[in-house]
Amino acid sequence: MRSRPCTEDHELFRDTVRELVDAFLIGGRHPS
């Protein structure tokens, strides 16, 4: 396993979380 800079890993993690949150909000919000 190659060690990566913490900052790069954090950025990737943050982007992934943001995408998951966006998908959850879009998919979980049903117009009434």
PDB file of N, CA, C, O and CB in Angstrom:
ATOM      1  N   MET A   1       0.849  -1.191   0.000  1.00  0.00           N
ATOM      2  CA  MET A   1       0.000   0.000   0.000  1.00  0.00           C
ATOM      3  C   MET A   1       0.890   1.248   0.000  1.00  0.00           C
ATOM      4  O   MET A   1       1.728   1.432   0.882  1.00  0.00           O
ATOM      5  CB  MET A   1      -0.963   0.002   1.235  1.00  0.00           C
ATOM      6  N   ARG A   2       0.689   2.083  -0.994  1.00  0.00           N
ATOM      7  CA  ARG A   2       1.541   3.267  -1.107  1.00  0.00           C
ATOM      8  C   ARG A   2       0.999   4.371  -0.206  1.00  0.00           C
ATOM      9  O   ARG A   2      -0.204   4.633  -0.178  1.00  0.00           O
ATOM     10  CB  ARG A   2       1.625   3.755  -2.581  1.00  0.00           C
ATOM     11  N   SER A   3       1.904   5.013   0.530  1.00  0.00           N
ATOM     12  CA  SER A   3       1.485   6.079   1.443  1.00  0.00           C
ATOM     13  C   SER A   3       1.279   7.369   0.665  1.00  0.00           C
ATOM     14  O   SER A   3       2.130   7.774  -0.127  1.00  0.00           O
ATOM     15  CB  SER A   3       2.527   6.286   2.569  1.00  0.00           C
ATOM     16  N   ARG A   4       0.143   8.006   0.901  1.00  0.00           N
ATOM     17  CA  ARG A   4      -0.157   9.266   0.212  1.00  0.00           C
ATOM     18  C   ARG A   4      -0.131  10.408   1.218  1.00  0.00           C
ATOM     19  O   ARG A   4      -0.262  10.173   2.419  1.00  0.00           O
ATOM     20  CB  ARG A   4      -1.538   9.199  -0.505  1.00  0.00           C
ATOM     21  N   PRO A   5       0.034  11.633   0.748  1.00  0.00           N
ATOM     22  CA  PRO A   5      -0.024  12.795   1.633  1.00  0.00           C
ATOM     23  C   PRO A   5      -1.392  12.861   2.308  1.00  0.00           C
ATOM     24  O   PRO A   5      -2.414  12.573   1.684  1.00  0.00           O
ATOM     25  CB  PRO A   5       0.261  14.102   0.847  1.00  0.00           C
ATOM     26  N   CYS A   6      -1.406  13.235   3.561  1.00  0.00           N
ATOM     27  CA  CYS A   6      -2.657  13.286   4.321  1.00  0.00           C
ATOM     28  C   CYS A   6      -3.631  14.261   3.672  1.00  0.00           C
ATOM     29  O   CYS A   6      -4.836  14.013   3.631  1.00  0.00           O
ATOM     30  CB  CYS A   6      -2.389  13.693   5.784  1.00  0.00           C
ATOM     31  N   THR A   7      -3.105  15.363   3.170  1.00  0.00           N
ATOM     32  CA  THR A   7      -3.980  16.382   2.588  1.00  0.00           C
ATOM     33  C   THR A   7      -4.725  15.819   1.382  1.00  0.00           C
ATOM     34  O   THR A   7      -5.924  16.051   1.222  1.00  0.00           O
ATOM     35  CB  THR A   7      -3.168  17.627   2.181  1.00  0.00           C
ATOM     36  N   GLU A   8      -4.017  15.085   0.543  1.00  0.00           N
ATOM     37  CA  GLU A   8      -4.654  14.521  -0.653  1.00  0.00           C
ATOM     38  C   GLU A   8      -5.734  13.522  -0.258  1.00  0.00           C
ATOM     39  O   GLU A   8      -6.819  13.508  -0.839  1.00  0.00           O
ATOM     40  CB  GLU A   8      -3.606  13.843  -1.561  1.00  0.00           C
ATOM     41  N   ASP A   9      -5.433  12.687   0.730  1.00  0.00           N
ATOM     42  CA  ASP A   9      -6.391  11.700   1.189  1.00  0.00           C
ATOM     43  C   ASP A   9      -7.619  12.400   1.766  1.00  0.00           C
ATOM     44  O   ASP A   9      -8.752  11.978   1.535  1.00  0.00           O
ATOM     45  CB  ASP A   9      -5.753  10.768   2.235  1.00  0.00           C
ATOM     46  N   HIS A  10      -7.383  13.465   2.512  1.00  0.00           N
ATOM     47  CA  HIS A  10      -8.484  14.190   3.135  1.00  0.00           C
ATOM     48  C   HIS A  10      -9.367  14.827   2.070  1.00  0.00           C
ATOM     49  O   HIS A  10     -10.593  14.810   2.181  1.00  0.00           O
ATOM     50  CB  HIS A  10      -7.950  15.262   4.099  1.00  0.00           C
ATOM     51  N   GLU A  11      -8.740  15.392   1.034  1.00  0.00           N
ATOM     52  CA  GLU A  11      -9.513  16.031  -0.038  1.00  0.00           C
ATOM     53  C   GLU A  11     -10.395  14.994  -0.737  1.00  0.00           C
ATOM     54  O   GLU A  11     -11.570  15.248  -1.002  1.00  0.00           O
ATOM     55  CB  GLU A  11      -8.566  16.720  -1.065  1.00  0.00           C
ATOM     56  N   LEU A  12      -9.821  13.824  -1.033  1.00  0.00           N
ATOM     57  CA  LEU A  12     -10.571  12.770  -1.698  1.00  0.00           C
ATOM     58  C   LEU A  12     -11.731  12.317  -0.817  1.00  0.00           C
ATOM     59  O   LEU A  12     -12.847  12.126  -1.300  1.00  0.00           O
ATOM     60  CB  LEU A  12      -9.653  11.582  -2.036  1.00  0.00           C
ATOM     61  N   PHE A  13     -11.462  12.148   0.473  1.00  0.00           N
ATOM     62  CA  PHE A  13     -12.503  11.722   1.410  1.00  0.00           C
ATOM     63  C   PHE A  13     -13.617  12.753   1.472  1.00  0.00           C
ATOM     64  O   PHE A  13     -14.798  12.404   1.481  1.00  0.00           O
ATOM     65  CB  PHE A  13     -11.914  11.494   2.811  1.00  0.00           C
ATOM     66  N   ARG A  14     -13.233  14.037   1.514  1.00  0.00           N
ATOM     67  CA  ARG A  14     -14.225  15.110   1.612  1.00  0.00           C
ATOM     68  C   ARG A  14     -15.093  15.146   0.356  1.00  0.00           C
ATOM     69  O   ARG A  14     -16.308  15.326   0.442  1.00  0.00           O
ATOM     70  CB  ARG A  14     -13.532  16.474   1.825  1.00  0.00           C
ATOM     71  N   ASP A  15     -14.466  14.974  -0.811  1.00  0.00           N
ATOM     72  CA  ASP A  15     -15.237  14.976  -2.055  1.00  0.00           C
ATOM     73  C   ASP A  15     -16.214  13.800  -2.081  1.00  0.00           C
ATOM     74  O   ASP A  15     -17.363  13.948  -2.499  1.00  0.00           O
ATOM     75  CB  ASP A  15     -14.293  14.915  -3.277  1.00  0.00           C
ATOM     76  N   THR A  16     -15.753  12.640  -1.632  1.00  0.00           N
ATOM     77  CA  THR A  16     -16.621  11.464  -1.618  1.00  0.00           C
ATOM     78  C   THR A  16     -17.803  11.686  -0.694  1.00  0.00           C
ATOM     79  O   THR A  16     -18.941  11.384  -1.052  1.00  0.00           O
ATOM     80  CB  THR A  16     -15.840  10.218  -1.188  1.00  0.00           C
ATOM     81  N   VAL A  17     -17.540  12.210   0.488  1.00  0.00           N
ATOM     82  CA  VAL A  17     -18.610  12.464   1.450  1.00  0.00           C
ATOM     83  C   VAL A  17     -19.600  13.468   0.873  1.00  0.00           C
ATOM     84  O   VAL A  17     -20.813  13.309   1.013  1.00  0.00           O
ATOM     85  CB  VAL A  17     -18.033  12.980   2.789  1.00  0.00           C
ATOM     86  N   ARG A  18     -19.072  14.501   0.224  1.00  0.00           N
ATOM     87  CA  ARG A  18     -19.962  15.526  -0.344  1.00  0.00           C
ATOM     88  C   ARG A  18     -20.867  14.914  -1.403  1.00  0.00           C
ATOM     89  O   ARG A  18     -22.053  15.235  -1.472  1.00  0.00           O
ATOM     90  CB  ARG A  18     -19.142  16.688  -0.952  1.00  0.00           C
ATOM     91  N   GLU A  19     -20.304  14.024  -2.236  1.00  0.00           N
ATOM     92  CA  GLU A  19     -21.116  13.387  -3.275  1.00  0.00           C
ATOM     93  C   GLU A  19     -22.191  12.505  -2.642  1.00  0.00           C
ATOM     94  O   GLU A  19     -23.338  12.497  -3.090  1.00  0.00           O
ATOM     95  CB  GLU A  19     -20.226  12.551  -4.224  1.00  0.00           C
ATOM     96  N   LEU A  20     -21.815  11.765  -1.600  1.00  0.00           N
ATOM     97  CA  LEU A  20     -22.778  10.902  -0.928  1.00  0.00           C
ATOM     98  C   LEU A  20     -23.896  11.724  -0.300  1.00  0.00           C
ATOM     99  O   LEU A  20     -25.069  11.365  -0.398  1.00  0.00           O
ATOM    100  CB  LEU A  20     -22.083  10.052   0.137  1.00  0.00           C
ATOM    101  N   VAL A  21     -23.531  12.828   0.345  1.00  0.00           N
ATOM    102  CA  VAL A  21     -24.534  13.688   0.989  1.00  0.00           C
ATOM    103  C   VAL A  21     -25.460  14.286  -0.063  1.00  0.00           C
ATOM    104  O   VAL A  21     -26.676  14.322   0.126  1.00  0.00           O
ATOM    105  CB  VAL A  21     -23.851  14.814   1.809  1.00  0.00           C
ATOM    106  N   ASP A  22     -24.891  14.753  -1.162  1.00  0.00           N
ATOM    107  CA  ASP A  22     -25.716  15.329  -2.229  1.00  0.00           C
ATOM    108  C   ASP A  22     -26.692  14.282  -2.770  1.00  0.00           C
ATOM    109  O   ASP A  22     -27.876  14.568  -2.951  1.00  0.00           O
ATOM    110  CB  ASP A  22     -24.825  15.875  -3.374  1.00  0.00           C
ATOM    111  N   ALA A  23     -26.199  13.087  -3.024  1.00  0.00           N
ATOM    112  CA  ALA A  23     -27.054  12.025  -3.556  1.00  0.00           C
ATOM    113  C   ALA A  23     -28.144  11.679  -2.546  1.00  0.00           C
ATOM    114  O   ALA A  23     -29.289  11.437  -2.929  1.00  0.00           O
ATOM    115  CB  ALA A  23     -26.219  10.767  -3.901  1.00  0.00           C
ATOM    116  N   PHE A  24     -27.800  11.656  -1.272  1.00  0.00           N
ATOM    117  CA  PHE A  24     -28.776  11.330  -0.235  1.00  0.00           C
ATOM    118  C   PHE A  24     -29.851  12.399  -0.161  1.00  0.00           C
ATOM    119  O   PHE A  24     -31.038  12.088  -0.063  1.00  0.00           O
ATOM    120  CB  PHE A  24     -28.089  11.175   1.127  1.00  0.00           C
ATOM    121  N   LEU A  25     -29.433  13.673  -0.209  1.00  0.00           N
ATOM    122  CA  LEU A  25     -30.386  14.773  -0.123  1.00  0.00           C
ATOM    123  C   LEU A  25     -31.309  14.781  -1.341  1.00  0.00           C
ATOM    124  O   LEU A  25     -32.518  14.974  -1.215  1.00  0.00           O
ATOM    125  CB  LEU A  25     -29.647  16.116  -0.002  1.00  0.00           C
ATOM    126  N   ILE A  26     -30.722  14.567  -2.522  1.00  0.00           N
ATOM    127  CA  ILE A  26     -31.528  14.582  -3.747  1.00  0.00           C
ATOM    128  C   ILE A  26     -32.465  13.371  -3.776  1.00  0.00           C
ATOM    129  O   ILE A  26     -33.635  13.487  -4.141  1.00  0.00           O
ATOM    130  CB  ILE A  26     -30.615  14.589  -5.005  1.00  0.00           C
ATOM    131  N   GLY A  27     -31.938  12.218  -3.389  1.00  0.00           N
ATOM    132  CA  GLY A  27     -32.747  10.999  -3.460  1.00  0.00           C
ATOM    133  C   GLY A  27     -33.730  10.886  -2.302  1.00  0.00           C
ATOM    134  O   GLY A  27     -34.770  10.241  -2.435  1.00  0.00           O
ATOM    135  N   GLY A  28     -33.412  11.509  -1.164  1.00  0.00           N
ATOM    136  CA  GLY A  28     -34.268  11.365   0.014  1.00  0.00           C
ATOM    137  C   GLY A  28     -35.334  12.451   0.114  1.00  0.00           C
ATOM    138  O   GLY A  28     -36.261  12.356   0.917  1.00  0.00           O
ATOM    139  N   ARG A  29     -35.189  13.484  -0.713  1.00  0.00           N
ATOM    140  CA  ARG A  29     -36.161  14.583  -0.637  1.00  0.00           C
ATOM    141  C   ARG A  29     -37.267  14.369  -1.662  1.00  0.00           C
ATOM    142  O   ARG A  29     -37.058  14.561  -2.860  1.00  0.00           O
ATOM    143  CB  ARG A  29     -35.468  15.954  -0.869  1.00  0.00           C
ATOM    144  N   HIS A  30     -38.439  13.972  -1.190  1.00  0.00           N
ATOM    145  CA  HIS A  30     -39.554  13.730  -2.105  1.00  0.00           C
ATOM    146  C   HIS A  30     -40.504  14.924  -2.083  1.00  0.00           C
ATOM    147  O   HIS A  30     -40.971  15.312  -1.012  1.00  0.00           O
ATOM    148  CB  HIS A  30     -40.306  12.425  -1.728  1.00  0.00           C
ATOM    149  N   PRO A  31     -40.798  15.510  -3.231  1.00  0.00           N
ATOM    150  CA  PRO A  31     -41.742  16.634  -3.290  1.00  0.00           C
ATOM    151  C   PRO A  31     -43.135  16.169  -2.904  1.00  0.00           C
ATOM    152  O   PRO A  31     -43.623  15.157  -3.408  1.00  0.00           O
ATOM    153  CB  PRO A  31     -41.762  17.264  -4.701  1.00  0.00           C
ATOM    154  N   SER A  32     -43.764  16.900  -2.021  1.00  0.00           N
ATOM    155  CA  SER A  32     -45.101  16.499  -1.567  1.00  0.00           C
ATOM    156  C   SER A  32     -46.191  17.200  -2.365  1.00  0.00           C
ATOM    157  O   SER A  32     -47.376  16.980  -2.116  1.00  0.00           O
ATOM    158  CB  SER A  32     -45.272  16.802  -0.076  1.00  0.00           C
TER     159      SER A  32
END
